[in-house]
Amino acid sequence: MLRLTRAQIREIDRQAVERYNMPSIVLMENAARAVANAACEMLDNKCTGEVLILCGAGHNAGDGFAAARHLANRGADVTIALLNDPGSFEGDTLVNWEIVRAMNLLTIPASPELLEADRVAMLIIDAIFGIGLNRPPVEPFPTLAKAIAKSARPVLAVDVPSGLDCDTGAAPGDAIAATRTVTFVAEKVGFAKVSARRYLGRVTVADIGVPRQLIDEVARATMG
């Protein structure tokens, strides 16, 4: 099985844009569709019901915003909960944020109270941290992670369960234990570690349109 490091994934993303002329927002759109498809499967293939999407500030949040659009279009009752001020959004994440705002999708601050047993949604989508995290997350994330665990609701992680270091497979602090993880391009090297298993759940690798020859080339170059 192909597993790639944080640095390899970033190099693939860079070359896909610069060498293959793939707009980065197209890659984000393809990632979001994969997340939405997995979410619909977890909703008994009906794509209906309440979905809570927890979003941070980086590309992971952009994937979450775009997935929110697809799920709303398919009939889900979507709530987006923000851990960061929208003023911090940039690039493709900002574009997708502006889209969901124009659609008037419900957006609220993230808080542990959202995850109380009598209020929490049927499905939680974790779009907080991506592959870049390599240090203990600060509040409000630790409190939210504990509240998610207490809620006992199914969780779909976007690319990497938030709080998990994708290279080491360890959680440097609190982390979210997903029911299912949809990861992009390839599994990450840390996924093979025993320490990662409690967080990953069922792992699905999503094709987001990156040329296979590029993936193989970067993998071979690094091994050499």
ZALO-561274 format. One record per residue (C-alpha): residue number from 0; residue in one letter; x, y, z. Coordinates in steps of 0.2 Angstrom, whole numbers, plus 5000, padded with zeros to 4 digits. Layout:
! ZALO-561274
+-----+--------+------+-------+------+
| num | residu | east | north |   up |
+-----+--------+------+-------+------+
| NUM |      a |    X |     Y |    Z |
...
+-----+--------+------+-------+------+
END
This chain:
! ZALO-561274
+-----+--------+------+-------+------+
| num | residu | east | north |   up |
+-----+--------+------+-------+------+
|   0 |      m | 5000 |  5000 | 5000 |
|   1 |      l | 5006 |  5017 | 4995 |
|   2 |      r | 5009 |  5029 | 5010 |
|   3 |      l | 5016 |  5046 | 5009 |
|   4 |      t | 5023 |  5059 | 5021 |
|   5 |      r | 5017 |  5077 | 5024 |
|   6 |      a | 5031 |  5083 | 5013 |
|   7 |      q | 5027 |  5072 | 4999 |
|   8 |      i | 5009 |  5077 | 4999 |
|   9 |      r | 5013 |  5095 | 4999 |
|  10 |      e | 5025 |  5092 | 4984 |
|  11 |      i | 5012 |  5083 | 4975 |
|  12 |      d | 5000 |  5097 | 4978 |
|  13 |      r | 5013 |  5110 | 4972 |
|  14 |      q | 5017 |  5101 | 4956 |
|  15 |      a | 4999 |  5097 | 4952 |
|  16 |      v | 4996 |  5116 | 4952 |
|  17 |      e | 5013 |  5123 | 4945 |
|  18 |      r | 5017 |  5109 | 4933 |
|  19 |      y | 5001 |  5101 | 4928 |
|  20 |      n | 4991 |  5117 | 4928 |
|  21 |      m | 4978 |  5110 | 4939 |
|  22 |      p | 4968 |  5124 | 4949 |
|  23 |      s | 4970 |  5121 | 4967 |
|  24 |      i | 4952 |  5125 | 4970 |
|  25 |      v | 4948 |  5110 | 4958 |
|  26 |      l | 4957 |  5099 | 4969 |
|  27 |      m | 4948 |  5106 | 4984 |
|  28 |      e | 4931 |  5103 | 4975 |
|  29 |      n | 4936 |  5085 | 4971 |
|  30 |      a | 4941 |  5082 | 4989 |
|  31 |      a | 4924 |  5089 | 4995 |
|  32 |      r | 4914 |  5078 | 4984 |
|  33 |      a | 4923 |  5063 | 4991 |
|  34 |      v | 4919 |  5069 | 5009 |
|  35 |      a | 4901 |  5072 | 5004 |
|  36 |      n | 4899 |  5055 | 4996 |
|  37 |      a | 4906 |  5047 | 5012 |
|  38 |      a | 4895 |  5057 | 5023 |
|  39 |      c | 4879 |  5052 | 5013 |
|  40 |      e | 4885 |  5033 | 5015 |
|  41 |      m | 4886 |  5036 | 5034 |
|  42 |      l | 4868 |  5044 | 5033 |
|  43 |      d | 4861 |  5027 | 5027 |
|  44 |      n | 4864 |  5032 | 5009 |
|  45 |      k | 4849 |  5045 | 5011 |
|  46 |      c | 4859 |  5061 | 5012 |
|  47 |      t | 4846 |  5067 | 5024 |
|  48 |      g | 4847 |  5072 | 5043 |
|  49 |      e | 4857 |  5084 | 5053 |
|  50 |      v | 4876 |  5086 | 5050 |
|  51 |      l | 4887 |  5096 | 5060 |
|  52 |      i | 4903 |  5102 | 5051 |
|  53 |      l | 4917 |  5108 | 5063 |
|  54 |      c | 4929 |  5119 | 5053 |
|  55 |      g | 4946 |  5127 | 5057 |
|  56 |      a | 4955 |  5139 | 5047 |
|  57 |      g | 4966 |  5130 | 5034 |
|  58 |      h | 4963 |  5120 | 5018 |
|  59 |      n | 4954 |  5107 | 5029 |
|  60 |      a | 4941 |  5120 | 5033 |
|  61 |      g | 4939 |  5124 | 5014 |
|  62 |      d | 4936 |  5106 | 5011 |
|  63 |      g | 4923 |  5106 | 5025 |
|  64 |      f | 4914 |  5122 | 5017 |
|  65 |      a | 4913 |  5114 | 5000 |
|  66 |      a | 4907 |  5098 | 5007 |
|  67 |      a | 4893 |  5108 | 5017 |
|  68 |      r | 4887 |  5115 | 5000 |
|  69 |      h | 4886 |  5098 | 4992 |
|  70 |      l | 4877 |  5090 | 5007 |
|  71 |      a | 4865 |  5104 | 5008 |
|  72 |      n | 4861 |  5103 | 4989 |
|  73 |      r | 4858 |  5084 | 4992 |
|  74 |      g | 4845 |  5088 | 5006 |
|  75 |      a | 4855 |  5087 | 5022 |
|  76 |      d | 4852 |  5099 | 5036 |
|  77 |      v | 4869 |  5107 | 5038 |
|  78 |      t | 4877 |  5117 | 5052 |
|  79 |      i | 4894 |  5124 | 5051 |
|  80 |      a | 4903 |  5127 | 5067 |
|  81 |      l | 4919 |  5138 | 5066 |
|  82 |      l | 4934 |  5137 | 5078 |
|  83 |      n | 4942 |  5152 | 5069 |
|  84 |      d | 4937 |  5170 | 5065 |
|  85 |      p | 4932 |  5171 | 5046 |
|  86 |      g | 4945 |  5185 | 5044 |
|  87 |      s | 4958 |  5172 | 5045 |
|  88 |      f | 4952 |  5163 | 5029 |
|  89 |      e | 4963 |  5164 | 5014 |
|  90 |      g | 4963 |  5158 | 4996 |
|  91 |      d | 4952 |  5143 | 4991 |
|  92 |      t | 4946 |  5142 | 5009 |
|  93 |      l | 4940 |  5160 | 5008 |
|  94 |      v | 4931 |  5157 | 4991 |
|  95 |      n | 4922 |  5142 | 4998 |
|  96 |      w | 4917 |  5151 | 5014 |
|  97 |      e | 4910 |  5165 | 5003 |
|  98 |      i | 4900 |  5153 | 4994 |
|  99 |      v | 4892 |  5145 | 5009 |
| 100 |      r | 4888 |  5162 | 5016 |
| 101 |      a | 4880 |  5167 | 5000 |
| 102 |      m | 4869 |  5151 | 5002 |
| 103 |      n | 4864 |  5156 | 5019 |
| 104 |      l | 4870 |  5140 | 5027 |
| 105 |      l | 4869 |  5141 | 5046 |
| 106 |      t | 4886 |  5146 | 5053 |
| 107 |      i | 4889 |  5147 | 5072 |
| 108 |      p | 4904 |  5147 | 5083 |
| 109 |      a | 4910 |  5130 | 5089 |
| 110 |      s | 4907 |  5126 | 5107 |
| 111 |      p | 4906 |  5110 | 5118 |
| 112 |      e | 4887 |  5114 | 5121 |
| 113 |      l | 4884 |  5110 | 5102 |
| 114 |      l | 4889 |  5092 | 5106 |
| 115 |      e | 4877 |  5089 | 5121 |
| 116 |      a | 4868 |  5072 | 5119 |
| 117 |      d | 4851 |  5080 | 5116 |
| 118 |      r | 4857 |  5093 | 5103 |
| 119 |      v | 4871 |  5084 | 5093 |
| 120 |      a | 4868 |  5080 | 5075 |
| 121 |      m | 4867 |  5063 | 5067 |
| 122 |      l | 4884 |  5065 | 5059 |
| 123 |      i | 4899 |  5075 | 5064 |
| 124 |      i | 4912 |  5080 | 5051 |
| 125 |      d | 4929 |  5084 | 5057 |
| 126 |      a | 4937 |  5098 | 5046 |
| 127 |      i | 4947 |  5106 | 5059 |
| 128 |      f | 4966 |  5102 | 5056 |
| 129 |      g | 4974 |  5094 | 5041 |
| 130 |      i | 4991 |  5086 | 5038 |
| 131 |      g | 5000 |  5101 | 5044 |
| 132 |      l | 4997 |  5098 | 5063 |
| 133 |      n | 5013 |  5092 | 5072 |
| 134 |      r | 5011 |  5100 | 5090 |
| 135 |      p | 4998 |  5099 | 5104 |
| 136 |      p | 4982 |  5109 | 5099 |
| 137 |      v | 4977 |  5123 | 5110 |
| 138 |      e | 4959 |  5127 | 5116 |
| 139 |      p | 4945 |  5127 | 5112 |
| 140 |      f | 4950 |  5111 | 5102 |
| 141 |      p | 4954 |  5100 | 5117 |
| 142 |      t | 4938 |  5103 | 5125 |
| 143 |      l | 4929 |  5100 | 5109 |
| 144 |      a | 4938 |  5084 | 5106 |
| 145 |      k | 4932 |  5078 | 5123 |
| 146 |      a | 4914 |  5083 | 5120 |
| 147 |      i | 4914 |  5074 | 5103 |
| 148 |      a | 4920 |  5058 | 5112 |
| 149 |      k | 4907 |  5060 | 5125 |
| 150 |      s | 4893 |  5063 | 5112 |
| 151 |      a | 4896 |  5045 | 5105 |
| 152 |      r | 4890 |  5051 | 5088 |
| 153 |      p | 4898 |  5045 | 5071 |
| 154 |      v | 4913 |  5056 | 5065 |
| 155 |      l | 4919 |  5058 | 5048 |
| 156 |      a | 4937 |  5065 | 5047 |
| 157 |      v | 4943 |  5075 | 5032 |
| 158 |      d | 4960 |  5069 | 5026 |
| 159 |      v | 4967 |  5066 | 5044 |
| 160 |      p | 4958 |  5065 | 5061 |
| 161 |      s | 4961 |  5082 | 5069 |
| 162 |      g | 4975 |  5081 | 5082 |
| 163 |      l | 4984 |  5066 | 5074 |
| 164 |      d | 5001 |  5069 | 5067 |
| 165 |      c | 5000 |  5061 | 5050 |
| 166 |      d | 5019 |  5057 | 5049 |
| 167 |      t | 5021 |  5049 | 5066 |
| 168 |      g | 5004 |  5042 | 5069 |
| 169 |      a | 5004 |  5049 | 5086 |
| 170 |      a | 4993 |  5062 | 5094 |
| 171 |      p | 5004 |  5076 | 5102 |
| 172 |      g | 4989 |  5081 | 5113 |
| 173 |      d | 4970 |  5078 | 5112 |
| 174 |      a | 4964 |  5071 | 5095 |
| 175 |      i | 4947 |  5066 | 5088 |
| 176 |      a | 4943 |  5047 | 5086 |
| 177 |      a | 4934 |  5046 | 5069 |
| 178 |      t | 4922 |  5032 | 5064 |
| 179 |      r | 4929 |  5034 | 5046 |
| 180 |      t | 4943 |  5044 | 5038 |
| 181 |      v | 4942 |  5050 | 5020 |
| 182 |      t | 4960 |  5054 | 5015 |
| 183 |      f | 4966 |  5062 | 4999 |
| 184 |      v | 4979 |  5055 | 4986 |
| 185 |      a | 4986 |  5041 | 4997 |
| 186 |      e | 4986 |  5035 | 5015 |
| 187 |      k | 4999 |  5045 | 5026 |
| 188 |      v | 5014 |  5036 | 5033 |
| 189 |      g | 5008 |  5038 | 5051 |
| 190 |      f | 4992 |  5028 | 5047 |
| 191 |      a | 5002 |  5012 | 5048 |
| 192 |      k | 5007 |  5015 | 5066 |
| 193 |      v | 4998 |  5006 | 5080 |
| 194 |      s | 4995 |  5022 | 5089 |
| 195 |      a | 4985 |  5029 | 5074 |
| 196 |      r | 4972 |  5015 | 5074 |
| 197 |      r | 4961 |  5022 | 5088 |
| 198 |      y | 4959 |  5038 | 5079 |
| 199 |      l | 4957 |  5033 | 5060 |
| 200 |      g | 4942 |  5021 | 5060 |
| 201 |      r | 4938 |  5015 | 5042 |
| 202 |      v | 4950 |  5023 | 5030 |
| 203 |      t | 4945 |  5027 | 5012 |
| 204 |      v | 4958 |  5034 | 5000 |
| 205 |      a | 4949 |  5047 | 4988 |
| 206 |      d | 4956 |  5051 | 4971 |
| 207 |      i | 4955 |  5070 | 4969 |
| 208 |      g | 4961 |  5071 | 4951 |
| 209 |      v | 4980 |  5072 | 4954 |
| 210 |      p | 4989 |  5063 | 4939 |
| 211 |      r | 4995 |  5046 | 4944 |
| 212 |      q | 5011 |  5048 | 4936 |
| 213 |      l | 5015 |  5063 | 4947 |
| 214 |      i | 5011 |  5053 | 4963 |
| 215 |      d | 5022 |  5039 | 4958 |
| 216 |      e | 5036 |  5051 | 4953 |
| 217 |      v | 5036 |  5060 | 4969 |
| 218 |      a | 5035 |  5043 | 4979 |
| 219 |      r | 5050 |  5036 | 4969 |
| 220 |      a | 5061 |  5052 | 4970 |
| 221 |      t | 5059 |  5052 | 4989 |
| 222 |      m | 5063 |  5033 | 4991 |
| 223 |      g | 5078 |  5036 | 4980 |
+-----+--------+------+-------+------+
END
